[in-house]
Amino acid sequence: MAGNRQNLNTFLREGIMMRQFNHRNVLGLVGICLHHGEPPMIIIPYMKNGDLLNFIKDSGKDITTRDLIDFGQQIAEGMSYLGGMKYVHRDLAARNCMIDEYRIVKIGDFGLSRDIYEHDYYTSREGGPALPVKWMAIESLTHNVFNTKTDVWSFGVLLWELMTRGIPPYPDVDIYDMADYLLSDRRLRRPEECPTRVYKTMLACWSKDPNKRPSFKHLARLLEQIKVSTAVDKYVDILNNMPEAKC
């Protein structure tokens, strides 16, 4: 009973938080439904294309390099806004973003999508909350630190997801080995179809020193420049975009 009450309080807190957001790239709140004896529901705008991860994994979708960079830019814009609201996401990933019929990406989650993906992407520490280990910054893994700079790290992994069209990061690394893996200065490899400047942006997000990571405002501006200057805008094929298995 206490656990259910705590879950309800968390649910309501997330809904109230969403009510404050007003940005084209952040998922807003329509309302909250509470009926006695029934699970509470948060009502959000209808997103025709569903979550971003499944959208980019769909081989039936025509998606170009420029489209993928644009999705990243939109997310950086939304995260810059959330940072200005003093909000730390802590779980930024493609699965937690939504995309509408006009291909406008909206940052979501705020605790809402965990049940769907929990088995595949989350793990718990000694009975604690489920954590998205492979999207977490070094200092989050080693010292349980979460702030805007750790969100930037997660954004770098999200960019990698985009440029691979949804390949899970670090496929050959056990979640319990992630901290040691990253501390040894190993990072995800550049996807085949990923422009060099985009990969350099990812590497900047994964700097061991949080102070050397770019701000979301800078990331949005940089990705816009890269998008505009992308000379060859070709469709990104899922099968041909598989990076080397070993990172």
N, C-alpha and C positions, 0 to 999 in steps of 0.2 A: 504493500500500500504506500509506504513512504517513497519507494522508488517510482511508483506511478505518479505521485504528487510532484516529485522532483522533475520528472520528465514533462509533466504538464506545465510547471512553472518555467522550465527552460523553453518549451514550445511557445508559450505566451510571450516570454521575454524576446524571443527571436522575432515574433510577429510584430510586437511593438517597435522593435528596432527597425524593421523593414518599413514601417509606416513613415519614418523620418526621411527615407531616401527619395530623391527627386533628380534622377539623371537618366539619360536615354540608354546608358549602358549598365544600369543597375536595376535588377528586378524589383518592381514595386509591389505594394500590398493593396489588394482590393478589399479584403475584409477577413474577419475571423468568425467561425461558426462554432458555438458551444451548445451542445444538446445533452441533457442529462442521460447518462447511460450509453452515450455514443462517443467514439473518438473525436477529439477536436480537429477542426480543419482550418487551414490557412488558405484563403482564396487569392490566387495570383493571376495576372493576365495570361490569356491563352497564348502559348508559344507553338505555332504551327509546326516548326521544324524540330521541336523537342530539345534534348540536351545536345550540347556542342560535340561531345565525344562521339555519340552515335551518328551525328550528322556527318562528321568528317570521315568516319569509318565506312560510311555507305558508298560502295563502289559505283552505285547508280547516280551519285551526285557529281556533276561537273564542277570541279573546284580547281582553280588555278593557283599558282604561286602567289600572285598578287592578292587573291582572295584570302589566303591563309595569313599573309602579313597583315591584311586589313583586319581580320578577326583579332589578331594580337594587338594591333593598335587600339581597337575599340575597347578591349579588356584593360589595357594600360590607362586609357582615358577614364574608365569606370573606377579603377583602383586609385587613380590620382584623386578623384572625387571622394572616395571612401576614406582615403588618408587624410584629406582635409576635414572630414567629419570625425577624425580621431578613432576610426574604426579599423581594427586588425582582423583580417579574414580568417587566417590560420588554416584554411583548407582550399586554397586556390588551385583549381585543376579544370581540365576541359569538361569533365563529368558534371561539374558544379556551375557551368554556364549554360544559358539557354539561348536559342536563336529563333527569331520570328520569321514570318513569311517574307520579309524584306531583307533578310540576312543581317538584321541588327542583333548583335550579341549583347546579352544582359547577364551580368554576374549574379549568380544566385547562391544556392546552398543555404548559408546561415543556419546550418544544421539540418536542413530539410531532406537532403538526398542520401544521407548516410545509410539508411536501411537498404536502399537499392543496391549499392555497390560495396557494402561493408565487407563481405566475404573476400572480394577480389583485391581491395586496395587498402584496407585498414587493419591495424593490429593493436592490441592492448598491452599496456605495461603493468604487470602485477595487479590486474583487476581494475586498472584505471580506464580512462576514456579511450575509445578507439582512435588511433592516430594514422594519418596518411604518410607513412614513413618515407616512401620514395619521392615525395614532393617536399620534404622538410629540409630546412637549412642545417648546416653543421651544428650551429649553436642551439638549435631547437632539439636536435638529437642528443647532444652531450650535456646541455645545461637547462633544457626545458624553457628556452627563451623564445618568445613570440612577439614580433613587432613589425612595423612596416618593412624593415629590411629583410626579415624572414619571408614576408609575403613576396618581395622582389625575387628572392631565390626560387620560390614556388612558381612564380611567373616564368622564370627561365625554363623550368621543366615543362610548363604549359606550352611555351613556344616550341619546345622539342616535340611535344605531342602533336601540335598543329602541323609542323613540317614533316612529320612521319605519317600523318593522317591516322593518328590514334594508336600507334604502337605503344604498349606499356613500357615505361622507362626501366632501365636496368634489369632486363629480363633474366640475366644470369647471376644476379646478386641477391643473396638471401637478405630478407629485411633486417635480420639481426646482425648482419655484417655491414650495413650501410654506413654507420658512423666511421668505422675503420677504413672503409673503401674511400670515403670522401676526404678523410684526414690525410690519406696518402696521395692526395692531389689528383685522383682519377675522376674523370667526368664523362658524361655521355658524349659519344662521337657525333660528328656532323652528319646529319641525314643526307642522302645522295642528292636530293633535289633542293637542298637548303642553300640559299645564297650565303656567301662567306660573311657578309656584313651581319646577317641575321644570326649566324652561329657565333660570331664575335660578341654580339649582344647577349646571347645566352651565357657565354663564358663570363662576361662582366657581371651578370646576375648571380653567378656561382662563385664569386670571389670569396675566399676564405675570410677576408677582412670585411665585415659588414659595411664599414664606412666607405669602401671603394665600390660598392654596388650603386648603380644609377637609381635616381628617383623615378617614380612612375611618370611624372610630368616629362622628364627627359626621355624616358622610354617611348612614350606616346609620340613625341616630336621626332625622335630618331626613326621609329618604324614608319612614320608618315613619309619621311625623306627617302627611306629605302624603298617603300612601295612606289612612290612616284618615279624613282630612278631605275626601277626594275625594267631592264630593256626587253628581256624575253619573258613574256607572260604565258607560260604553257601550263597545260593541265597536269596536275600531279597524280600519278598513278600509284595506287596503294602498294601493289606487289613489287614494283620497281623502286620503291622508296625505302626498302628495308635496310637499316644500317648494319654494320658488322655486329655479330652477336656479342663479342667481347668488347667491353667498354674500356 
